[in-house]
Amino acid sequence: MIPCPVCAGRMAYHSRRSIGSELEDTVYACGRCGGELIRTTVCSTVKADGRRSAA
């Protein structure tokens, strides 16, 4: 559970969007006040040998 930074309510998954070839945003929304929290992450890629890397 992620607490809302505005009202301390519960944040729920809202959507995911690509912002580049290696980055994506995951958006969480608060059910109580409607506030949003956006987490930007690096997309991992799978190498030919099956191992993951954050290339």
MMTF fields as JSON, N, C-alpha, C and O atoms, coordinates in Angstrom:
{
  "mmtfVersion": "1.0.0",
  "mmtfProducer": "UNKNOWN",
  "numBonds": 219,
  "numAtoms": 220,
  "numGroups": 55,
  "numChains": 1,
  "numModels": 1,
  "chainsPerModel": [1],
  "groupsPerChain": [55],
  "chainIdList": ["A"],
  "bondAtomList": [4, 2, 8, 6, 12, 10, 16, 14, 20, 18, 24, 22, 28, 26, 32, 30, 36, 34, 40, 38, 44, 42, 48, 46, 52, 50, 56, 54, 60, 58, 64, 62, 68, 66, 72, 70, 76, 74, 80, 78, 84, 82, 88, 86, 92, 90, 96, 94, 100, 98, 104, 102, 108, 106, 112, 110, 116, 114, 120, 118, 124, 122, 128, 126, 132, 130, 136, 134, 140, 138, 144, 142, 148, 146, 152, 150, 156, 154, 160, 158, 164, 162, 168, 166, 172, 170, 176, 174, 180, 178, 184, 182, 188, 186, 192, 190, 196, 194, 200, 198, 204, 202, 208, 206, 212, 210, 216, 214],
  "bondOrderList": [1, 1, 1, 1, 1, 1, 1, 1, 1, 1, 1, 1, 1, 1, 1, 1, 1, 1, 1, 1, 1, 1, 1, 1, 1, 1, 1, 1, 1, 1, 1, 1, 1, 1, 1, 1, 1, 1, 1, 1, 1, 1, 1, 1, 1, 1, 1, 1, 1, 1, 1, 1, 1, 1],
  "groupList": [{"groupName": "MET", "atomNameList": ["N", "CA", "C", "O"], "elementList": ["N", "C", "C", "O"], "formalChargeList": [0, 0, 0, 0], "bondAtomList": [1, 0, 2, 1, 3, 2], "bondOrderList": [1, 1, 2], "singleLetterCode": "M", "chemCompType": "L-PEPTIDE LINKING"}, {"groupName": "ILE", "atomNameList": ["N", "CA", "C", "O"], "elementList": ["N", "C", "C", "O"], "formalChargeList": [0, 0, 0, 0], "bondAtomList": [1, 0, 2, 1, 3, 2], "bondOrderList": [1, 1, 2], "singleLetterCode": "I", "chemCompType": "L-PEPTIDE LINKING"}, {"groupName": "PRO", "atomNameList": ["N", "CA", "C", "O"], "elementList": ["N", "C", "C", "O"], "formalChargeList": [0, 0, 0, 0], "bondAtomList": [1, 0, 2, 1, 3, 2], "bondOrderList": [1, 1, 2], "singleLetterCode": "P", "chemCompType": "L-PEPTIDE LINKING"}, {"groupName": "CYS", "atomNameList": ["N", "CA", "C", "O"], "elementList": ["N", "C", "C", "O"], "formalChargeList": [0, 0, 0, 0], "bondAtomList": [1, 0, 2, 1, 3, 2], "bondOrderList": [1, 1, 2], "singleLetterCode": "C", "chemCompType": "L-PEPTIDE LINKING"}, {"groupName": "VAL", "atomNameList": ["N", "CA", "C", "O"], "elementList": ["N", "C", "C", "O"], "formalChargeList": [0, 0, 0, 0], "bondAtomList": [1, 0, 2, 1, 3, 2], "bondOrderList": [1, 1, 2], "singleLetterCode": "V", "chemCompType": "L-PEPTIDE LINKING"}, {"groupName": "ALA", "atomNameList": ["N", "CA", "C", "O"], "elementList": ["N", "C", "C", "O"], "formalChargeList": [0, 0, 0, 0], "bondAtomList": [1, 0, 2, 1, 3, 2], "bondOrderList": [1, 1, 2], "singleLetterCode": "A", "chemCompType": "L-PEPTIDE LINKING"}, {"groupName": "GLY", "atomNameList": ["N", "CA", "C", "O"], "elementList": ["N", "C", "C", "O"], "formalChargeList": [0, 0, 0, 0], "bondAtomList": [1, 0, 2, 1, 3, 2], "bondOrderList": [1, 1, 2], "singleLetterCode": "G", "chemCompType": "PEPTIDE LINKING"}, {"groupName": "ARG", "atomNameList": ["N", "CA", "C", "O"], "elementList": ["N", "C", "C", "O"], "formalChargeList": [0, 0, 0, 0], "bondAtomList": [1, 0, 2, 1, 3, 2], "bondOrderList": [1, 1, 2], "singleLetterCode": "R", "chemCompType": "L-PEPTIDE LINKING"}, {"groupName": "TYR", "atomNameList": ["N", "CA", "C", "O"], "elementList": ["N", "C", "C", "O"], "formalChargeList": [0, 0, 0, 0], "bondAtomList": [1, 0, 2, 1, 3, 2], "bondOrderList": [1, 1, 2], "singleLetterCode": "Y", "chemCompType": "L-PEPTIDE LINKING"}, {"groupName": "HIS", "atomNameList": ["N", "CA", "C", "O"], "elementList": ["N", "C", "C", "O"], "formalChargeList": [0, 0, 0, 0], "bondAtomList": [1, 0, 2, 1, 3, 2], "bondOrderList": [1, 1, 2], "singleLetterCode": "H", "chemCompType": "L-PEPTIDE LINKING"}, {"groupName": "SER", "atomNameList": ["N", "CA", "C", "O"], "elementList": ["N", "C", "C", "O"], "formalChargeList": [0, 0, 0, 0], "bondAtomList": [1, 0, 2, 1, 3, 2], "bondOrderList": [1, 1, 2], "singleLetterCode": "S", "chemCompType": "L-PEPTIDE LINKING"}, {"groupName": "GLU", "atomNameList": ["N", "CA", "C", "O"], "elementList": ["N", "C", "C", "O"], "formalChargeList": [0, 0, 0, 0], "bondAtomList": [1, 0, 2, 1, 3, 2], "bondOrderList": [1, 1, 2], "singleLetterCode": "E", "chemCompType": "L-PEPTIDE LINKING"}, {"groupName": "LEU", "atomNameList": ["N", "CA", "C", "O"], "elementList": ["N", "C", "C", "O"], "formalChargeList": [0, 0, 0, 0], "bondAtomList": [1, 0, 2, 1, 3, 2], "bondOrderList": [1, 1, 2], "singleLetterCode": "L", "chemCompType": "L-PEPTIDE LINKING"}, {"groupName": "ASP", "atomNameList": ["N", "CA", "C", "O"], "elementList": ["N", "C", "C", "O"], "formalChargeList": [0, 0, 0, 0], "bondAtomList": [1, 0, 2, 1, 3, 2], "bondOrderList": [1, 1, 2], "singleLetterCode": "D", "chemCompType": "L-PEPTIDE LINKING"}, {"groupName": "THR", "atomNameList": ["N", "CA", "C", "O"], "elementList": ["N", "C", "C", "O"], "formalChargeList": [0, 0, 0, 0], "bondAtomList": [1, 0, 2, 1, 3, 2], "bondOrderList": [1, 1, 2], "singleLetterCode": "T", "chemCompType": "L-PEPTIDE LINKING"}, {"groupName": "LYS", "atomNameList": ["N", "CA", "C", "O"], "elementList": ["N", "C", "C", "O"], "formalChargeList": [0, 0, 0, 0], "bondAtomList": [1, 0, 2, 1, 3, 2], "bondOrderList": [1, 1, 2], "singleLetterCode": "K", "chemCompType": "L-PEPTIDE LINKING"}],
  "groupTypeList": [0, 1, 2, 3, 2, 4, 3, 5, 6, 7, 0, 5, 8, 9, 10, 7, 7, 10, 1, 6, 10, 11, 12, 11, 13, 14, 4, 8, 5, 3, 6, 7, 3, 6, 6, 11, 12, 1, 7, 14, 14, 4, 3, 10, 14, 4, 15, 5, 13, 6, 7, 7, 10, 5, 5],
  "groupIdList": [1, 2, 3, 4, 5, 6, 7, 8, 9, 10, 11, 12, 13, 14, 15, 16, 17, 18, 19, 20, 21, 22, 23, 24, 25, 26, 27, 28, 29, 30, 31, 32, 33, 34, 35, 36, 37, 38, 39, 40, 41, 42, 43, 44, 45, 46, 47, 48, 49, 50, 51, 52, 53, 54, 55],
  "secStructList": [7, 3, 3, 7, 6, 6, 6, 7, 7, 3, 3, 3, 3, 3, 3, 3, 3, 3, 7, 1, 1, 1, 3, 3, 3, 3, 3, 3, 3, 3, 6, 6, 6, 7, 7, 3, 3, 3, 3, 3, 3, 3, 7, 7, 3, 3, 7, 6, 6, 1, 7, 3, 3, 7, 7],
  "xCoordList": [0.838, 0.0, 0.884, 1.841, 0.551, 1.261, 0.351, -0.774, 0.809, -0.036, 0.0, 1.034, -1.121, -1.215, -0.374, -0.482, 0.461, 1.27, 0.447, 0.952, -0.812, -1.66, -2.527, -2.534, -3.278, -4.253, -4.006, -4.778, -2.971, -2.621, -3.629, -3.639, -4.486, -5.401, -4.64, -3.418, -5.349, -4.717, -4.591, -5.562, -3.399, -3.139, -3.378, -3.004, -3.999, -4.264, -3.662, -3.565, -3.26, -2.708, -3.734, -4.917, -3.257, -4.151, -3.773, -4.625, -2.506, -2.092, -0.577, 0.146, -0.118, 1.317, 1.487, 0.71, 2.522, 2.764, 4.256, 5.067, 4.598, 5.983, 6.364, 5.616, 7.53, 7.979, 9.286, 9.9, 9.703, 10.927, 11.221, 10.468, 12.31, 12.631, 13.054, 12.938, 13.54, 14.01, 13.31, 13.638, 12.349, 11.681, 10.174, 9.597, 9.539, 8.088, 7.606, 8.278, 6.435, 5.8, 4.682, 3.897, 4.606, 3.487, 2.737, 3.322, 1.437, 0.629, -0.283, -0.989, -0.254, -1.136, -2.049, -1.61, -3.318, -4.276, -4.893, -5.118, -5.162, -5.787, -7.304, -7.902, -7.913, -9.359, -10.103, -11.28, -9.426, -10.069, -10.025, -11.067, -8.831, -8.711, -8.43, -8.502, -8.107, -7.85, -6.416, -6.097, -5.548, -4.152, -3.465, -3.886, -2.421, -1.684, -0.231, 0.356, 0.338, 1.744, 2.298, 1.748, 3.382, 3.977, 5.362, 6.205, 5.595, 6.911, 7.507, 6.893, 8.697, 9.411, 10.428, 11.214, 10.419, 11.337, 12.037, 11.55, 13.193, 13.937, 13.432, 13.377, 13.061, 12.585, 13.772, 14.833, 13.587, 14.669, 14.53, 13.426, 15.641, 15.659, 16.205, 16.944, 15.852, 16.327, 17.415, 17.212, 18.581, 19.698, 19.469, 18.559, 20.285, 20.165, 20.334, 19.764, 21.113, 21.323, 20.229, 20.324, 19.179, 18.054, 18.149, 17.181, 19.289, 19.433, 18.888, 18.929, 18.38, 17.843, 18.917, 19.807, 18.816, 19.708, 18.924, 17.881, 19.417, 18.76, 19.413, 19.678, 19.665, 20.33, 19.432, 19.757],
  "yCoordList": [-1.181, 0.0, 1.245, 1.347, 2.164, 3.437, 4.504, 4.681, 5.223, 6.275, 7.543, 7.886, 8.216, 9.463, 10.536, 10.712, 11.258, 12.322, 13.546, 14.409, 13.64, 14.785, 14.515, 15.301, 13.371, 13.123, 11.822, 11.494, 11.081, 9.793, 8.695, 7.662, 8.904, 7.859, 6.804, 6.884, 5.83, 4.734, 5.06, 5.456, 4.89, 5.089, 3.77, 2.709, 3.83, 2.65, 2.86, 3.987, 1.754, 1.815, 2.45, 2.111, 3.389, 4.059, 3.753, 3.335, 3.954, 3.693, 3.627, 3.939, 3.217, 3.17, 3.75, 3.457, 4.586, 5.197, 5.252, 5.479, 5.046, 5.101, 6.554, 7.3, 6.956, 8.336, 8.379, 9.437, 7.249, 7.15, 5.696, 4.814, 5.443, 4.064, 3.254, 2.028, 3.913, 3.2, 3.603, 3.07, 4.532, 5.014, 4.856, 4.955, 4.606, 4.573, 5.142, 5.019, 5.766, 6.313, 5.383, 4.92, 5.108, 4.395, 5.409, 6.043, 5.562, 6.571, 5.886, 4.931, 6.393, 5.939, 7.11, 8.26, 6.825, 7.868, 7.565, 6.406, 8.613, 8.48, 8.415, 9.242, 7.427, 7.284, 8.32, 8.58, 8.915, 9.879, 11.3, 11.945, 11.798, 13.204, 13.386, 14.506, 12.291, 12.393, 12.775, 12.972, 12.881, 13.21, 12.108, 10.953, 12.451, 11.477, 11.405, 12.4, 10.22, 9.983, 9.308, 8.307, 9.847, 9.304, 8.787, 9.517, 7.522, 6.9, 6.648, 5.994, 7.167, 6.947, 5.847, 5.905, 4.84, 3.717, 3.455, 3.822, 2.81, 2.39, 1.023, 0.111, 0.868, -0.418, -1.357, -0.969, -2.597, -3.568, -4.284, -4.464, -4.679, -5.403, -6.802, -7.027, -7.725, -9.095, -9.313, -9.083, -9.761, -10.04, -11.368, -12.115, -11.663, -12.888, -14.135, -15.18, -14.045, -15.211, -15.38, -16.269, -14.526, -14.678, -13.875, -13.824, -13.24, -12.434, -11.037, -10.513, -10.447, -9.08, -8.063, -8.31, -6.916, -5.802, -4.511, -4.459, -3.482, -2.178, -1.314, -0.133, -1.884, -1.18, -0.114, 0.629],
  "zCoordList": [0.0, 0.0, 0.0, 0.767, -0.854, -0.93, -0.32, -0.788, 0.715, 1.284, 0.419, -0.156, 0.34, -0.42, 0.259, 1.472, -0.487, 0.116, 0.524, 1.243, 0.079, 0.397, 1.624, 2.571, 1.602, 2.676, 3.434, 4.335, 3.104, 3.711, 3.402, 4.071, 2.389, 1.938, 1.142, 1.012, 0.616, -0.11, -1.601, -2.247, -2.126, -3.545, -4.27, -3.77, -5.447, -6.259, -7.642, -8.127, -8.272, -9.616, -10.551, -10.517, -11.397, -12.34, -13.776, -14.559, -14.14, -15.522, -15.629, -14.683, -16.793, -17.103, -18.492, -19.401, -18.65, -19.963, -20.251, -19.354, -21.492, -21.92, -22.164, -22.796, -21.661, -21.882, -22.656, -22.79, -23.158, -23.943, -24.217, -23.803, -24.911, -25.247, -24.03, -24.037, -22.99, -21.803, -20.514, -19.454, -20.57, -19.362, -19.465, -20.547, -18.311, -18.263, -16.938, -15.913, -16.971, -15.78, -15.345, -16.172, -14.046, -13.463, -12.612, -11.734, -12.873, -12.198, -11.184, -11.507, -9.948, -8.88, -8.518, -8.52, -8.208, -7.857, -6.496, -6.147, -5.738, -4.422, -4.587, -5.276, -3.947, -4.011, -3.187, -3.434, -2.209, -1.315, -1.871, -1.991, -2.213, -2.625, -4.115, -4.62, -4.836, -6.268, -6.609, -7.781, -5.61, -5.862, -6.655, -6.602, -7.383, -8.181, -7.752, -7.329, -7.865, -7.608, -8.855, -9.314, -9.406, -10.629, -10.312, -9.791, -10.631, -10.46, -11.833, -12.675, -12.052, -13.311, -13.088, -12.142, -13.957, -13.835, -15.158, -16.227, -15.057, -16.229, -16.634, -15.808, -17.896, -18.397, -18.526, -19.015, -18.085, -18.218, -19.552, -20.064, -20.095, -21.362, -21.123, -20.165, -21.975, -21.855, -22.888, -24.08, -22.416, -23.309, -24.022, -23.665, -25.019, -25.801, -24.933, -25.247, -23.84, -22.988, -21.93, -21.084, -21.968, -21.064, -19.791, -19.032, -19.525, -18.306, -18.542, -19.655, -17.475, -17.568, -17.24, -16.426, -17.89, -17.578, -17.676, -18.328, -17.038, -17.078, -18.149, -17.924, -19.275, -20.385, -20.82, -21.745]
}
